[in-house]
Amino acid sequence: MPAPAGSVPRVHAFLLAGQFPGTSHAQTLAAAHDYALAAERAGFAGVWIAEHHFISYGVCPSAVAFAGHLLGTTSRITVGTAACVLSNRHPVALAEEAVLLDELSGGRFALGVGRGGPWVDLEVFGTGLDRYATGFAESVDLLRSWLSGAETVGGAGPEFTFRPVPVVPRPRRPVPLWIAATSPSTVELAARRGLPLLLGMQADDEEKAELLAGYARTAAAHGHDPAAIEHASAHLAYLADSDAEAVETVRAGLPGLLAGTDGYVRIDGSARSRPDRDRYLERLLDLHPVGGERRCLDRLGETVARTGVRDLLLMVEAAGDRQRTLANIARLGAEVLPAIRTGAVNPYRGPGTAPAPTTARGGP
């Protein structure tokens, strides 16, 4: 799925608000707030906030609440959620909050939602495993109806049944909605509705391109123009003077964050298969813009050329250190964003060519 002719990608910061060893929850949230403000100063187009419950991998339990705070402390950037866990929330309550934030911010809010996982969250919030397993499509449809600008919305499904009620406040324009997707079934759900995707860090460009190709076929079959739908792709990003320095920094810092994923607990009490974190770390280093300026531009250029995504979400916190993360944000803004804004996202080789071999282990 090639990028539209003449299109220029937009680059956003993606914040997990992840707790690293030796830091408190309060310090983690304060740092994430500082990173968002630094991203606006550095020229990023937006900041997207992750949402997690009961684990240190991300200590922000409400991406909407965090987004509301950031919309009040910033003036230019888009602030989005990547993503609100819809299986834990009533879609009307979430939609009301989204419309409120979009209206108060002058249209700077973007809502991303995801199915989430079969975690204990579903038990705590009382939504149950069925909402996760079978209720996601109904939740998306109800959410979408509320965000559309309709005067009234009612519920007539197995999960949500209620009489039509007025939409207050009523959006003056449809509020943007993205669907976080890692599986073909969720991609198909979004494509049938013409909703853009949020693609995660775990997939490589080929996997993302395959998902987007399937999306395009389904969207077209349901009357949507795939070329008019602008998707987003998340990437780990760390810029240093050399590839070796960047990789060394992320290798030292990121494992402390990834360890937080051990906190996931399945609702049914069954054992969860735990991935090999060392292998996953090496995969992230190979896939993403972690390196010197040349490697970062090459990696982002390859993604744009291969997938056609217009919004690049850069997870900037991998160093595990506040000052290094602030420096990373500033350097990405000064050295990478200008090349992307001018259309030179892959200035070292033609679009669609293979990326340069990883030189992190031997220097640039």
Secondary structure, DSSP 4 states (H G I P E B T S, - for coil): -PPPTT---EEEEEE--PPPTT--HHHHHHHHHHHHHHHHHHT-SEEEE---SSSTT---S-HHHHHHHHHHH-SSSEEEES-EEGGGS-HHHHHHHHHHHHHHTTS-EEEEEE---SBTHHHHTT-HHHHHHT-HHHHHHHHHHHHTT-SEEEEESSS-EEEEEE-SSPPSSPPPEEEEE-SHHHHHHHHHHTPPEEE-TTS-HHHHHHHHHHHHHHHHHTT--GGG---EEEEE-EE-SSHHHHHHHHHHHHHHHHGGGGG--BTT-PPPPPP-HHHHHHHHHHHS-EESHHHHHHHHHHHHHHH--SEEEEE--TT--HHHHHHHHHHIIIIIHHHHHTT-SSTTS-TTSPPPPP-TTT--
